[in-house]
Amino acid sequence: SYQYGDFKYAKEKKSPVYTGVELIDGNLRLSLIDQTYERDCFLVRLYENQGKTQEGTLKLDGVKKAWLATLNEEKLEELTIDKDMVRFKAKPHQIITIIWSK
């Protein structure tokens, strides 16, 4: 079950908007929003489906820290946050996991 909000479909966008989480740009697809196993953070999983390197931006309301992570939720690299926006790069067909705390 989702503890952070509910999916809503924005009229002007094809992908779902999650309360507090929005994929701003990048040709990426959102596949999961959930709490981490430890329940102390949240995670977003996205994937690149065009076979090209892409830059993406996520808006995460109230984010304090964010990290790129493995599929096993191991934190790899802290990401820069600018006004609740987190920017990242995805390689062709890459699955991206981002963990964040509020």
PAGULUM-320456 format. One record per atom (N, C-alpha, C): residue in three letters; atom name; residue number from 1; x negated, y negated, z. Coordinates in steps of 0.05 Angstrom, whole numbers. Each point is the difference from the previous one (the first is absolute). Layout:
BEGIN
REC    r   a    k       x       y       z
REC  ALA  CA  NUM       X       Y       Z
...
This chain:
BEGIN
REC    r   a    k       x       y       z
REC  SER   N    1     -17      24       0
REC  SER  CA    1      17     -24       0
REC  SER   C    1     -18     -25       0
REC  TYR   N    2      10     -21     -12
REC  TYR  CA    2     -15     -25      -2
REC  TYR   C    2       7     -17      24
REC  GLN   N    3     -21      -8      15
REC  GLN  CA    3       4     -16      24
REC  GLN   C    3      -4     -30      -5
REC  TYR   N    4     -11      -7     -23
REC  TYR  CA    4      -8     -28      -5
REC  TYR   C    4      21     -16     -14
REC  GLY   N    5      17      12     -15
REC  GLY  CA    5      20     -15     -15
REC  GLY   C    5      15      18     -19
REC  ASP   N    6      14     -11     -19
REC  ASP  CA    6      16      15     -19
REC  ASP   C    6      -7      -8     -28
REC  PHE   N    7       3      19     -19
REC  PHE  CA    7      -5      -6     -28
REC  PHE   C    7      23     -18     -10
REC  LYS   N    8      -7     -20     -16
REC  LYS  CA    8      19     -16     -14
REC  LYS   C    8     -10      -2     -28
REC  TYR   N    9      18      -2     -19
REC  TYR  CA    9      -8      -3     -28
REC  TYR   C    9       4     -29      -9
REC  ALA   N   10     -21     -13      -5
REC  ALA  CA   10       1     -28      -9
REC  ALA   C   10      11      -1     -29
REC  LYS   N   11      18     -18      -6
REC  LYS  CA   11      12      -2     -26
REC  LYS   C   11     -21      -6     -22
REC  GLU   N   12     -20     -16       7
REC  GLU  CA   12     -20      -9     -20
REC  GLU   C   12     -23      19      -2
REC  LYS   N   13      -1      22      15
REC  LYS  CA   13     -22      19      -1
REC  LYS   C   13      10      28      -4
REC  LYS   N   14     -17      16     -13
REC  LYS  CA   14       7      28      -5
REC  LYS   C   14      -7      18      23
REC  SER   N   15     -20      -8      16
REC  SER  CA   15      -8      17      23
REC  SER   C   15      14      -9      25
REC  PRO   N   16       3      18      19
REC  PRO  CA   16      14      -7      25
REC  PRO   C   16     -16     -20      16
REC  VAL   N   17      14     -16      15
REC  VAL  CA   17     -12     -18      19
REC  VAL   C   17       7      11      28
REC  TYR   N   18     -19       2      17
REC  TYR  CA   18       4      11      27
REC  TYR   C   18      -1     -24      19
REC  THR   N   19      18      -1      19
REC  THR  CA   19       1     -22      18
REC  THR   C   19     -27      -3      14
REC  GLY   N   20     -14     -21      -5
REC  GLY  CA   20     -26      -5      12
REC  GLY   C   20     -23      10     -17
REC  VAL   N   21       5      14     -22
REC  VAL  CA   21     -21      10     -18
REC  VAL   C   21       9      -5     -29
REC  GLU   N   22     -17     -13     -15
REC  GLU  CA   22       7      -5     -28
REC  GLU   C   22     -25       1     -18
REC  LEU   N   23       2      15     -21
REC  LEU  CA   23     -21       1     -20
REC  LEU   C   23       3     -24     -18
REC  ILE   N   24     -18     -19       2
REC  ILE  CA   24       2     -25     -14
REC  ILE   C   24      -8       2     -30
REC  ASP   N   25     -24      11      -5
REC  ASP  CA   25      -8       3     -27
REC  ASP   C   25     -18      25      -3
REC  GLY   N   26      -7       5     -24
REC  GLY  CA   26     -15      24      -6
REC  GLY   C   26      19      21     -13
REC  ASN   N   27     -10      15     -18
REC  ASN  CA   27      16      20     -14
REC  ASN   C   27      -3      26      16
REC  LEU   N   28      11       0      24
REC  LEU  CA   28      -2      22      19
REC  LEU   C   28      28       9       8
REC  ARG   N   29       2      23      11
REC  ARG  CA   29      25      10      10
REC  ARG   C   29      -2       7      30
REC  LEU   N   30      20      -9      15
REC  LEU  CA   30       1       5      28
REC  LEU   C   30      12      28       4
REC  SER   N   31     -13      17      16
REC  SER  CA   31      10      27       4
REC  SER   C   31       7       7      29
REC  LEU   N   32     -10     -15      20
REC  LEU  CA   32       5       7      28
REC  LEU   C   32      -5     -24      18
REC  ILE   N   33      18      -4      19
REC  ILE  CA   33      -3     -18      22
REC  ILE   C   33       7      15      25
REC  ASP   N   34     -17       1      20
REC  ASP  CA   34       5      16      24
REC  ASP   C   34     -18      -9      22
REC  GLN   N   35       4      11      24
REC  GLN  CA   35     -19      -4      22
REC  GLN   C   35     -23      20      -3
REC  THR   N   36     -23      -7      11
REC  THR  CA   36     -22      19       0
REC  THR   C   36       5      22      20
REC  TYR   N   37     -16      21      -2
REC  TYR  CA   37       4      23      19
REC  TYR   C   37      -2      -9      29
REC  GLU   N   38     -18     -18       6
REC  GLU  CA   38      -4     -10      27
REC  GLU   C   38      23     -18       9
REC  ARG   N   39      17      -9     -19
REC  ARG  CA   39      22     -18       5
REC  ARG   C   39      -8     -28       9
REC  ASP   N   40     -26      -8      -3
REC  ASP  CA   40      -9     -26       8
REC  ASP   C   40      -2     -20     -23
REC  CYS   N   41       3      10     -24
REC  CYS  CA   41      -2     -16     -25
REC  CYS   C   41      20      10     -20
REC  PHE   N   42       2     -15     -22
REC  PHE  CA   42      17       8     -22
REC  PHE   C   42     -18       6     -24
REC  LEU   N   43      11      14     -20
REC  LEU  CA   43     -15       6     -24
REC  LEU   C   43      18      -4     -25
REC  VAL   N   44     -14      -8     -21
REC  VAL  CA   44      13      -2     -27
REC  VAL   C   44     -17      17     -18
REC  ARG   N   45      13      16     -17
REC  ARG  CA   45     -14      15     -20
REC  ARG   C   45      10      -8     -27
REC  LEU   N   46     -19      -6     -18
REC  LEU  CA   46       6      -9     -27
REC  LEU   C   46     -16      16     -20
REC  TYR   N   47       7       0     -25
REC  TYR  CA   47     -16      13     -20
REC  TYR   C   47       0     -16     -26
REC  GLU   N   48     -22       2     -15
REC  GLU  CA   48      -3     -13     -26
REC  GLU   C   48       8      20     -21
REC  ASN   N   49      19      -7     -17
REC  ASN  CA   49      10      19     -19
REC  ASN   C   49      -4      -7     -30
REC  GLN   N   50     -16     -21      -5
REC  GLN  CA   50      -4      -9     -28
REC  GLN   C   50     -27       9     -11
REC  GLY   N   51     -17      12      17
REC  GLY  CA   51     -27       8     -10
REC  GLY   C   51     -19     -23      -2
REC  LYS   N   52       4     -22      14
REC  LYS  CA   52     -17     -23      -1
REC  LYS   C   52      -7      -9      29
REC  THR   N   53     -23     -13       3
REC  THR  CA   53      -7     -12      25
REC  THR   C   53      19     -24       4
REC  GLN   N   54      12      -1      24
REC  GLN  CA   54      20     -21       6
REC  GLN   C   54      -7     -14      26
REC  GLU   N   55       7     -25       1
REC  GLU  CA   55      -1     -15      25
REC  GLU   C   55      28      -2      11
REC  GLY   N   56       4       4      25
REC  GLY  CA   56      26      -1      12
REC  GLY   C   56       1     -19      24
REC  THR   N   57      23     -10       7
REC  THR  CA   57       5     -16      23
REC  THR   C   57      24      10      15
REC  LEU   N   58      -3       5      25
REC  LEU  CA   58      23       7      18
REC  LEU   C   58       5     -23      19
REC  LYS   N   59      26      -6       4
REC  LYS  CA   59       8     -19      21
REC  LYS   C   59       9      18      23
REC  LEU   N   60     -13      -3      23
REC  LEU  CA   60       7      15      24
REC  LEU   C   60       6     -20      22
REC  ASP   N   61      26      -3       5
REC  ASP  CA   61       8     -20      20
REC  ASP   C   61     -12       5      27
REC  GLY   N   62     -13     -20      11
REC  GLY  CA   62     -12       2      27
REC  GLY   C   62     -25      17       3
REC  VAL   N   63     -13       6     -22
REC  VAL  CA   63     -24      17       0
REC  VAL   C   63     -22     -14      16
REC  LYS   N   64     -14      15      17
REC  LYS  CA   64     -23     -10      15
REC  LYS   C   64     -26      11     -12
REC  LYS   N   65       0      26      -6
REC  LYS  CA   65     -23      13     -12
REC  LYS   C   65      10      20     -20
REC  ALA   N   66     -17       5     -21
REC  ALA  CA   66       7      20     -20
REC  ALA   C   66     -26      14     -10
REC  TRP   N   67       3      25      -7
REC  TRP  CA   67     -23      16      -9
REC  TRP   C   67       8      17     -24
REC  LEU   N   68     -19       5     -18
REC  LEU  CA   68       2      21     -19
REC  LEU   C   68      -4      26      16
REC  ALA   N   69      13      21      -7
REC  ALA  CA   69      -2      25      15
REC  ALA   C   69       1      24     -19
REC  THR   N   70      -8      23      11
REC  THR  CA   70       2      25     -15
REC  THR   C   70      29      11       2
REC  LEU   N   71       6      21     -15
REC  LEU  CA   71      26      12       2
REC  LEU   C   71       5      12      28
REC  ASN   N   72     -22       6      14
REC  ASN  CA   72       2      10      27
REC  ASN   C   72       1     -22      21
REC  GLU   N   73       4     -25      -9
REC  GLU  CA   73       3     -23      17
REC  GLU   C   73     -26      -8      15
REC  GLU   N   74     -23       7     -11
REC  GLU  CA   74     -25      -9      11
REC  GLU   C   74      -6     -28     -11
REC  LYS   N   75      -4     -19      17
REC  LYS  CA   75      -6     -28      -9
REC  LYS   C   75     -27      -1     -13
REC  LEU   N   76      -2     -12     -24
REC  LEU  CA   76     -24      -2     -15
REC  LEU   C   76     -12     -28       1
REC  GLU   N   77      16     -20      -7
REC  GLU  CA   77     -11     -27      -5
REC  GLU   C   77      22     -20       9
REC  GLU   N   78      -8     -20      16
REC  GLU  CA   78      19     -20       8
REC  GLU   C   78       5     -19     -24
REC  LEU   N   79      25      -7      -4
REC  LEU  CA   79       8     -18     -22
REC  LEU   C   79       4     -28      10
REC  THR   N   80      -5     -20     -17
REC  THR  CA   80       4     -28       7
REC  THR   C   80      30      -6      -2
REC  ILE   N   81       9     -15      20
REC  ILE  CA   81      28      -9       1
REC  ILE   C   81       1     -30      -4
REC  ASP   N   82      18      -9     -18
REC  ASP  CA   82       4     -28      -4
REC  ASP   C   82      30      -6      -1
REC  LYS   N   83      11     -12      21
REC  LYS  CA   83      28      -7       2
REC  LYS   C   83      18      24      -5
REC  ASP   N   84      -5      22      15
REC  ASP  CA   84      15      25      -2
REC  ASP   C   84      -4      15     -26
REC  MET   N   85     -19      -9     -17
REC  MET  CA   85      -6      13     -25
REC  MET   C   85     -25      17       2
REC  VAL   N   86       1      24     -10
REC  VAL  CA   86     -23      18       0
REC  VAL   C   86      -5       7     -30
REC  ARG   N   87     -25      -5      -9
REC  ARG  CA   87      -7       5     -28
REC  ARG   C   87     -19      24       0
REC  PHE   N   88       2      16     -22
REC  PHE  CA   88     -16      25      -3
REC  PHE   C   88      -2       7     -29
REC  LYS   N   89     -18      18      -7
REC  LYS  CA   89      -3      10     -27
REC  LYS   C   89       6      30       0
REC  ALA   N   90      11       9     -23
REC  ALA  CA   90       6      28      -4
REC  ALA   C   90     -12       9     -26
REC  LYS   N   91     -14      22       1
REC  LYS  CA   91     -12      12     -24
REC  LYS   C   91      22      15     -16
REC  PRO   N   92      -5       7     -25
REC  PRO  CA   92      20      15     -15
REC  PRO   C   92       9      25      15
REC  HIS   N   93      26       3       2
REC  HIS  CA   93      14      23      12
REC  HIS   C   93      -7       4      30
REC  GLN   N   94     -11     -20      13
REC  GLN  CA   94      -7       2      28
REC  GLN   C   94      24      -3      18
REC  ILE   N   95      -1      16      22
REC  ILE  CA   95      20      -3      22
REC  ILE   C   95     -13     -18      21
REC  ILE   N   96      14     -21       7
REC  ILE  CA   96     -11     -19      20
REC  ILE   C   96      17       3      26
REC  THR   N   97     -14       2      22
REC  THR  CA   97      13       0      26
REC  THR   C   97     -10     -25      15
REC  ILE   N   98      18     -16      10
REC  ILE  CA   98      -6     -24      16
REC  ILE   C   98      13       3      27
REC  ILE   N   99     -15      -2      21
REC  ILE  CA   99      10       0      27
REC  ILE   C   99      -1     -28      11
REC  TRP   N  100      21      -8      14
REC  TRP  CA  100      -1     -27      12
REC  TRP   C  100      13       0      27
REC  SER   N  101      -8     -20      16
REC  SER  CA  101      11      -4      27
REC  SER   C  101      13     -28       1
REC  LYS   N  102      19      -2      18
REC  LYS  CA  102      14     -25       4
REC  LYS   C  102      -9     -13      25
